[in-house]
């Protein structure tokens, strides 16, 4: 195992003095910053690592910084990030930026050890991106950083990088047409499902999820952090959301793809159930689940008054699940994707569907994201995604979402041996819980989209499963 650097890796304590005033303005403007709407009041350095030797024309720092913000008001679903979120930053330093890096500018430093220099988002620069890939290839140890890789998977040096500019909660770099490196932005200690689950699926030989080639982590104060994952890049793959919208715009049927996607989802669920422990949910566990759903509904109704008229019908949907549990019915829970929708699926040019991004909902605590759940939670997320797609194209195509939902469940049944629709009370409860979450999200962030989940709320509140 070789070292990627020979110089001391720990950056000087004055680094944040140079960066503080610039980061206060730059961070809230990033799509992946979770604390929007609240001012940044300060930073605490968690770790600062120098990835290129000092004194050169290009400097490169890897930072983990705690960002301080005022407490958010207690309202809605309570999913707003708490003060003190930790973020991963890759900061490049040059005297001046070439024009090609202008969009990556963070600012010009006027004080501290970097005074007179220009700092920028280094993922847009091929040289810093190359440093990361080489460190993964050589399994480097740099300060607190640990670069690991599967010894059976080769990483060729010299692959040209390009940054992905369309993401929201994280950042990615593509190397040639071979690998994609996903860097997590909001960092928490512990086992991250975005690495844990793909590794488990790789051990099971599941072809529906790209197997991790390498990964980046950190060891700090006795705690482990997952910072990024390198996986094979599916060249020419179509994002499920974009593909569905293209077919909708052309008025084309999407049922065959939905059915294939249902089979892929079931194959992943089956492999996860083999690879990791499952649990049985009885009355006590389901009562706790239903209470959580009811609590989220009450908070959502306070935050979005338009939800109020539907609350009695929605409550009855949740209580119907608790009644079944009280009668002695049980369900199996397992590890699931946790945030499944069309945008988390890729179709290769050969027509093979893959599932990606197993991080779960980033706003939820890591322990909650790693808890076993009924598999229908993922199914419900995909059913809601078909509904969103149908409302995203005008003029609308009558029956499009309904046909996709039915085809997806049929495809799932073909691979899993059980149809999610045969447990309608459980499925409806999870779909309702998801729609309630969507109502709050859209009311806060995209008011023009609020009619989409509200239309589902009307349907879910007015009819009951049989």
C-alpha positions as CSV (number, residue, x, y, z in Angstrom):
1,X,0.0,0.0,0.0
2,X,1.5,3.3,-1.0
3,X,1.0,6.8,0.3
4,X,-0.4,9.5,-1.9
5,X,1.5,12.2,-0.1
6,X,4.6,12.5,2.0
7,X,4.1,16.0,3.6
8,X,2.3,16.5,6.9
9,X,-1.4,16.1,6.3
10,X,-2.9,18.3,9.1
11,X,-3.7,21.8,7.9
12,X,-2.8,24.8,10.1
13,X,-5.4,26.0,12.7
14,X,-5.7,29.4,11.0
15,X,-7.2,28.0,7.8
16,X,-10.8,28.9,8.8
17,X,-9.7,32.4,9.6
18,X,-9.1,32.9,5.9
19,X,-12.2,31.0,4.8
20,X,-14.8,32.1,7.4
21,X,-16.2,35.2,5.8
22,X,-16.3,33.6,2.3
23,X,-18.0,30.4,3.5
24,X,-20.7,32.3,5.3
25,X,-21.9,33.7,2.0
26,X,-21.0,30.7,-0.3
27,X,-22.4,27.8,1.7
28,X,-26.1,28.8,1.9
29,X,-26.1,29.1,-1.9
30,X,-25.1,25.5,-2.5
31,X,-27.9,23.1,-3.5
32,X,-26.7,20.5,-1.0
33,X,-26.7,22.9,2.0
34,X,-29.5,21.7,4.3
35,X,-29.7,24.8,6.5
36,X,-31.2,27.2,4.0
37,X,-33.3,30.1,5.5
38,X,-31.1,30.5,8.6
39,X,-28.0,32.6,8.8
40,X,-24.6,31.0,9.3
41,X,-23.2,32.4,12.5
42,X,-19.8,30.6,12.7
43,X,-17.7,27.5,12.2
44,X,-15.9,24.9,14.3
45,X,-13.2,22.9,12.5
46,X,-13.6,19.2,12.9
47,X,-10.7,18.2,10.7
48,X,-8.6,19.9,8.1
49,X,-6.3,17.9,5.8
50,X,-3.8,19.2,3.2
51,X,-4.0,16.9,0.2
52,X,-1.3,18.6,-1.9
53,X,2.2,19.7,-0.7
54,X,2.5,23.3,0.3
55,X,4.3,25.9,-1.8
56,X,2.9,24.8,-5.2
57,X,0.8,26.7,-7.6
58,X,-2.2,24.7,-6.5
59,X,-3.3,24.1,-2.9
60,X,-5.9,21.5,-1.9
61,X,-7.6,21.1,1.5
62,X,-10.1,18.6,2.7
63,X,-12.3,20.1,5.4
64,X,-14.9,18.8,7.8
65,X,-16.5,21.8,9.4
66,X,-19.3,22.2,11.9
67,X,-21.7,25.0,10.8
68,X,-23.4,27.0,13.4
69,X,-26.9,28.3,12.8
70,X,-29.8,29.5,15.0
71,X,-32.3,26.8,16.1
72,X,-35.2,26.4,13.6
73,X,-38.7,27.1,14.8
74,X,-40.6,24.0,16.0
75,X,-43.2,23.5,13.3
76,X,-44.1,21.2,10.4
77,X,-42.6,17.7,10.5
78,X,-39.6,18.6,12.5
79,X,-37.2,17.5,9.8
80,X,-35.2,20.7,9.6
81,X,-31.5,20.2,10.4
82,X,-30.3,20.9,13.9
83,X,-27.7,23.6,14.5
84,X,-24.1,22.3,14.2
85,X,-24.4,20.2,11.0
86,X,-21.0,18.9,9.8
87,X,-20.2,19.4,6.1
88,X,-17.4,18.0,3.9
89,X,-15.7,20.6,1.7
90,X,-12.9,20.2,-0.9
91,X,-11.2,23.6,-1.2
92,X,-8.8,24.5,-4.0
93,X,-6.4,27.4,-3.7
94,X,-4.8,29.4,-6.6
95,X,-3.5,32.9,-7.1
96,X,-6.1,33.4,-9.8
97,X,-8.7,31.2,-11.4
98,X,-8.6,30.4,-15.1
99,X,-11.9,31.2,-16.9
100,X,-13.0,27.6,-17.0
101,X,-13.1,27.5,-13.2
102,X,-15.1,30.7,-12.8
103,X,-18.3,28.9,-11.8
104,X,-16.4,27.2,-8.9
105,X,-15.3,30.5,-7.3
106,X,-15.8,30.8,-3.5
107,X,-14.0,34.1,-3.2
108,X,-10.8,36.1,-2.8
109,X,-9.1,35.8,0.6
110,X,-8.2,39.0,2.4
111,X,-7.0,37.8,5.8
112,X,-5.4,34.8,7.5
113,X,-2.7,32.4,6.1
114,X,-4.4,32.3,2.7
115,X,-4.5,36.1,2.3
116,X,-4.1,37.2,-1.4
117,X,-5.2,33.8,-2.7
118,X,-8.3,32.7,-4.5
119,X,-10.3,29.7,-3.1
120,X,-12.8,27.6,-5.1
121,X,-14.8,24.4,-5.1
122,X,-12.1,21.9,-6.1
123,X,-14.3,19.2,-7.5
124,X,-14.7,21.2,-10.7
125,X,-10.9,21.1,-11.3
126,X,-9.5,17.9,-12.9
127,X,-6.2,18.0,-10.9
128,X,-7.8,17.9,-7.4
129,X,-10.3,15.2,-8.6
130,X,-7.3,13.2,-9.9
131,X,-5.7,13.5,-6.4
132,X,-8.8,11.8,-4.9
133,X,-8.8,9.0,-7.4
134,X,-5.1,8.3,-7.0
135,X,-5.5,8.2,-3.2
136,X,-8.3,5.6,-3.6
137,X,-6.2,3.6,-6.0
138,X,-3.2,3.5,-3.7
139,X,-5.3,3.1,-0.5
140,X,-3.7,6.1,1.0
141,X,-3.7,7.3,4.6
142,X,-3.6,11.0,4.9
143,X,-4.1,12.6,8.3
144,X,-7.5,11.4,9.5
145,X,-8.6,10.3,6.0
146,X,-8.7,6.6,5.0
147,X,-8.9,5.7,1.3
148,X,-10.0,2.1,0.9
149,X,-10.8,-0.1,-2.1
150,X,-11.9,-3.6,-3.0
151,X,-8.6,-5.4,-3.7
152,X,-10.3,-7.4,-6.5
153,X,-11.3,-4.3,-8.4
154,X,-8.7,-2.3,-10.5
155,X,-8.6,1.4,-10.7
156,X,-6.6,2.7,-13.7
157,X,-4.6,5.9,-13.1
158,X,-5.0,9.0,-15.3
159,X,-8.8,8.9,-15.9
160,X,-10.1,12.3,-16.9
161,X,-12.7,13.7,-14.5
162,X,-15.8,15.9,-14.9
163,X,-18.0,17.1,-12.1
164,X,-21.8,16.3,-12.1
165,X,-23.7,19.6,-11.8
166,X,-27.3,18.4,-11.4
167,X,-27.3,16.9,-7.9
168,X,-28.8,18.3,-4.8
169,X,-27.9,16.7,-1.5
170,X,-24.4,15.5,-2.5
171,X,-21.7,16.0,-5.1
172,X,-20.3,13.6,-7.7
173,X,-17.4,13.3,-10.1
174,X,-17.2,11.0,-13.2
175,X,-13.9,9.6,-14.1
176,X,-13.7,8.8,-17.8
177,X,-16.7,6.5,-18.5
178,X,-15.5,4.1,-15.9
179,X,-16.3,5.3,-12.3
180,X,-18.4,7.8,-10.5
181,X,-17.3,9.1,-7.1
182,X,-20.2,10.3,-4.8
183,X,-19.0,12.6,-2.0
184,X,-21.4,13.0,0.9
185,X,-21.8,16.6,1.9
186,X,-23.7,16.5,5.3
187,X,-21.6,14.1,7.4
188,X,-22.6,12.1,10.5
189,X,-20.6,9.4,12.3
190,X,-21.5,5.8,12.0
191,X,-22.2,3.1,9.3
192,X,-23.7,4.8,6.3
193,X,-26.2,2.8,4.3
194,X,-24.9,4.3,1.1
195,X,-21.9,2.1,1.5
196,X,-23.3,-0.6,3.8
197,X,-26.1,-1.8,1.6
198,X,-24.3,-1.8,-1.8
199,X,-21.5,-3.8,-0.2
200,X,-24.0,-6.3,1.2
201,X,-25.7,-6.6,-2.2
202,X,-22.3,-7.1,-3.8
203,X,-21.7,-10.1,-1.5
204,X,-25.0,-11.5,-2.6
205,X,-24.1,-11.1,-6.2
206,X,-27.1,-8.8,-6.9
207,X,-26.5,-7.2,-10.3
208,X,-29.1,-4.5,-9.7
209,X,-26.8,-2.2,-7.7
210,X,-23.3,-1.1,-8.8
211,X,-20.8,-2.7,-6.4
212,X,-18.5,-0.2,-4.6
213,X,-15.0,-0.2,-6.0
214,X,-13.5,2.1,-3.3
215,X,-14.6,4.4,-0.6
216,X,-13.4,7.3,1.5
217,X,-13.7,7.6,5.3
218,X,-12.3,9.3,8.3
219,X,-11.4,8.3,11.9
220,X,-12.0,11.1,14.3
221,X,-12.1,10.9,18.2
222,X,-12.9,7.2,18.1
223,X,-15.7,7.5,15.6
224,X,-15.8,6.4,11.9
225,X,-17.3,8.5,9.1
226,X,-18.2,7.5,5.6
227,X,-17.3,10.4,3.3
228,X,-17.7,9.0,-0.3
229,X,-18.1,6.0,-2.4
230,X,-16.6,5.1,-5.9
231,X,-18.8,2.9,-8.0
232,X,-18.8,1.8,-11.7
233,X,-20.3,4.4,-14.0
234,X,-23.2,3.1,-16.2
235,X,-22.3,4.7,-19.5
236,X,-25.3,5.9,-21.4
237,X,-27.7,5.1,-18.6
238,X,-31.0,7.1,-18.5
239,X,-32.3,8.5,-15.2
240,X,-35.7,7.0,-14.5
241,X,-37.3,10.3,-13.9
242,X,-36.0,11.9,-17.1
243,X,-36.9,8.8,-19.1
244,X,-40.4,8.8,-17.8
245,X,-40.9,12.5,-18.6
246,X,-39.6,12.0,-22.1
247,X,-42.0,9.1,-22.7
248,X,-44.8,11.2,-21.2
249,X,-44.1,14.1,-23.4
250,X,-44.3,11.9,-26.5
251,X,-47.5,10.3,-25.2
252,X,-45.8,6.9,-25.0
253,X,-46.8,4.1,-22.7
254,X,-44.4,3.5,-19.8
255,X,-46.0,0.3,-18.4
256,X,-43.3,-2.1,-19.7
257,X,-40.5,0.0,-18.1
258,X,-42.5,0.2,-14.9
259,X,-43.0,-3.5,-14.8
260,X,-39.2,-4.1,-15.3
261,X,-38.5,-1.6,-12.6
262,X,-40.8,-3.4,-10.3
263,X,-38.9,-6.6,-10.9
264,X,-35.6,-4.8,-10.2
265,X,-36.9,-3.5,-6.9
266,X,-38.1,-6.9,-5.8
267,X,-34.7,-8.5,-6.7
268,X,-33.0,-5.9,-4.5
269,X,-35.4,-6.4,-1.6
270,X,-34.9,-10.2,-1.9
271,X,-31.1,-9.9,-1.9
272,X,-31.2,-7.5,1.1
273,X,-33.4,-9.9,3.1
274,X,-30.9,-12.6,2.4
275,X,-27.9,-10.5,3.3
276,X,-29.0,-8.7,6.4
277,X,-31.3,-9.6,9.4
278,X,-35.1,-9.3,9.2
279,X,-37.5,-8.8,12.1
280,X,-41.1,-9.5,12.7
281,X,-43.4,-6.5,13.4
282,X,-46.3,-7.3,15.8
283,X,-48.8,-5.2,17.7
284,X,-46.3,-3.2,19.8
285,X,-44.0,-2.3,16.9
286,X,-46.9,-1.4,14.6
287,X,-48.5,0.7,17.2
288,X,-45.3,2.7,17.5
289,X,-45.2,3.0,13.7
290,X,-48.8,4.2,13.5
291,X,-48.2,6.7,16.3
292,X,-45.3,8.1,14.3
293,X,-47.5,8.4,11.3
294,X,-50.3,10.1,13.3
295,X,-47.8,12.5,14.9
296,X,-46.4,13.5,11.5
297,X,-50.0,14.0,10.2
298,X,-50.9,16.3,13.1
299,X,-47.7,18.4,12.7
300,X,-48.3,18.6,8.9
301,X,-51.9,19.8,9.4
302,X,-50.6,22.6,11.7
303,X,-48.0,23.6,9.1
304,X,-50.3,23.4,6.0
305,X,-53.9,24.3,6.7
306,X,-55.1,23.0,3.4
307,X,-54.5,19.5,4.8
308,X,-57.0,20.0,7.6
309,X,-60.2,18.8,5.9
310,X,-58.6,15.5,5.0
311,X,-57.2,14.7,8.5
312,X,-60.1,12.4,9.7
313,X,-59.9,10.2,6.6
314,X,-56.1,10.0,6.7
315,X,-56.2,9.1,10.4
316,X,-58.6,6.3,9.7
317,X,-56.1,4.9,7.1
318,X,-53.4,4.8,9.8
319,X,-55.7,3.4,12.5
320,X,-56.8,0.6,10.1
321,X,-53.2,-0.6,10.2
322,X,-53.1,-0.5,14.0
323,X,-56.4,-2.4,14.1
324,X,-55.0,-5.3,12.0
325,X,-52.0,-5.5,14.3
326,X,-54.2,-5.5,17.4
327,X,-56.0,-8.5,15.8
328,X,-52.7,-10.4,15.7
329,X,-51.5,-9.8,12.2
330,X,-47.7,-9.5,11.8
331,X,-45.4,-8.3,9.1
332,X,-41.8,-8.8,8.1
333,X,-39.4,-5.8,8.2
334,X,-36.0,-5.7,6.5
335,X,-33.4,-3.2,5.2
336,X,-34.8,-1.2,2.3
337,X,-33.6,1.6,0.0
338,X,-35.4,4.2,2.2
339,X,-35.9,7.0,-0.4
340,X,-36.9,5.2,-3.6
341,X,-38.2,7.1,-6.5
342,X,-37.7,7.3,-10.3
343,X,-34.7,9.6,-9.9
344,X,-32.9,6.9,-7.9
345,X,-33.1,4.4,-10.8
346,X,-31.0,4.0,-13.9
347,X,-31.7,2.1,-17.1
348,X,-28.7,1.0,-19.1
349,X,-28.7,1.2,-22.9
350,X,-29.4,-2.6,-22.8
351,X,-32.6,-2.0,-20.8
352,X,-31.3,-3.2,-17.4
353,X,-32.6,-1.2,-14.4
354,X,-30.3,-0.4,-11.5
355,X,-31.0,1.2,-8.1
356,X,-28.7,3.8,-6.7
357,X,-28.3,6.2,-3.8
358,X,-29.0,4.1,-0.7
359,X,-28.3,6.9,1.7
360,X,-32.0,7.2,2.7
361,X,-33.7,10.5,3.5
362,X,-30.7,12.6,4.6
363,X,-32.8,14.7,7.0
364,X,-33.5,11.6,9.2
365,X,-31.1,10.4,11.8
366,X,-28.7,7.7,10.7
367,X,-30.0,5.2,13.2
368,X,-33.5,5.6,11.8
369,X,-32.4,5.2,8.2
370,X,-30.7,1.9,9.2
371,X,-33.8,0.4,10.9
372,X,-35.6,-2.5,9.2
373,X,-38.8,-1.4,7.5
374,X,-41.6,-3.2,5.6
375,X,-40.6,-3.5,1.9
376,X,-43.8,-1.7,0.9
377,X,-42.2,1.5,2.1
378,X,-40.0,1.5,-1.0
379,X,-43.0,0.5,-3.1
380,X,-45.1,3.4,-1.8
381,X,-42.3,5.8,-2.7
382,X,-42.2,4.6,-6.2
383,X,-46.0,4.8,-6.6
384,X,-45.8,8.4,-5.5
385,X,-43.1,9.1,-8.0
386,X,-45.2,7.9,-10.9
387,X,-47.9,10.3,-9.7
388,X,-45.4,13.1,-9.7
389,X,-44.2,12.3,-13.2
390,X,-47.8,12.2,-14.5
391,X,-48.4,15.7,-13.1
392,X,-45.2,17.1,-14.5
393,X,-46.1,17.1,-18.2
394,X,-48.9,19.1,-19.9
395,X,-51.3,18.2,-21.4
396,X,-51.7,15.3,-19.0
397,X,-52.0,11.7,-20.3
398,X,-55.2,10.1,-18.7
399,X,-54.5,7.0,-16.8
400,X,-50.7,7.1,-17.2
401,X,-49.9,7.0,-13.5
402,X,-52.5,4.3,-12.8
403,X,-51.2,2.0,-15.5
404,X,-47.6,2.5,-14.3
405,X,-48.5,1.8,-10.7
406,X,-50.3,-1.4,-11.6
407,X,-47.5,-2.5,-13.9
408,X,-44.8,-1.8,-11.3
409,X,-46.7,-3.9,-8.7
410,X,-47.2,-6.7,-11.2
411,X,-43.5,-6.7,-12.0
412,X,-42.6,-6.7,-8.3
413,X,-44.9,-9.7,-7.8
414,X,-43.2,-11.6,-10.6
415,X,-39.8,-11.4,-8.9
416,X,-40.8,-11.4,-5.3
417,X,-43.6,-14.0,-5.4
418,X,-46.0,-11.6,-3.6
419,X,-47.9,-8.6,-4.9
420,X,-47.8,-5.4,-2.7
421,X,-51.4,-4.9,-3.5
422,X,-52.4,-8.0,-1.6
423,X,-51.6,-6.1,1.7
424,X,-53.6,-2.9,0.9
425,X,-53.9,-1.6,4.4
426,X,-50.1,-1.6,4.9
427,X,-49.4,-0.2,1.5
428,X,-52.0,2.6,1.8
429,X,-50.7,3.6,5.2
430,X,-47.1,4.0,3.8
431,X,-48.3,5.8,0.7
432,X,-50.4,8.2,2.8
433,X,-47.4,8.8,5.1
434,X,-45.3,9.7,2.1
435,X,-47.9,12.0,0.7
436,X,-48.2,13.8,4.0
437,X,-44.5,14.4,4.0
438,X,-44.7,15.7,0.4
439,X,-47.4,18.2,1.3
440,X,-45.2,19.8,3.9
441,X,-42.1,19.8,1.7
442,X,-43.9,21.4,-1.3
443,X,-45.6,24.0,0.9
444,X,-42.2,25.1,2.2
445,X,-40.0,24.8,-0.9
446,X,-42.2,24.5,-4.1
447,X,-45.7,25.9,-3.5
448,X,-46.5,25.5,-7.2
449,X,-46.2,21.7,-6.7
450,X,-48.5,21.5,-3.7
451,X,-51.5,20.4,-5.8
452,X,-49.7,17.2,-6.7
453,X,-49.5,15.6,-3.2
454,X,-52.9,17.2,-2.3
455,X,-54.6,15.4,-5.2
456,X,-53.2,12.1,-3.7
457,X,-54.3,13.2,-0.2
458,X,-57.9,13.6,-1.5
459,X,-57.8,10.1,-3.0
460,X,-56.2,8.5,0.0
461,X,-58.6,10.2,2.5
462,X,-61.8,9.4,0.6
463,X,-61.4,5.7,-0.1
464,X,-60.3,2.8,2.1
465,X,-58.5,-0.4,1.3
466,X,-60.4,-3.6,1.0
